Amino acid sequence: MANVRNLKKDINYVLGDIIEAVYIWESANPEKDRKKSEAIIDEAIATFDELIEKVNARDVENHKTHFKGIASELESKGRAMIEKINAL
C-alpha cells in the first residue's frame, strides 16, 4: 500500500467500475426487472461510504494493518458484487 490517496483511488475505481457494469447490463437488458441491479448499485454506494469512512478514521493504532484490512475488504466485497452482476 503506497499511501492513503492510492487506496481512496482504488476504492473509487473499483466501485465505480461495478456501478458502470450494472448500467451496461441494464442497457443491454431493458426488458428485465431492474430491482436486483438497483440493489447492487445501492450496495456499491453504501460500501463506498463505509470504506471511505474507515480510511478517514483518525483513531487507528496500526495504520499499515488498518489499511491492508480495508484493501482486503474492498477486494472481497467487490468480488461479491461482481458475482451478483454475473448472476443477473
ABEGO torsion letter per residue (X at the ends): XABAAAAAAAAAAAAAAAAAAAAAAAAABAABBAAAAAAAAAAAAAAAAAAAAAAABABBABAAAAAAAAAAAAAAAAAAAAAAAAAX
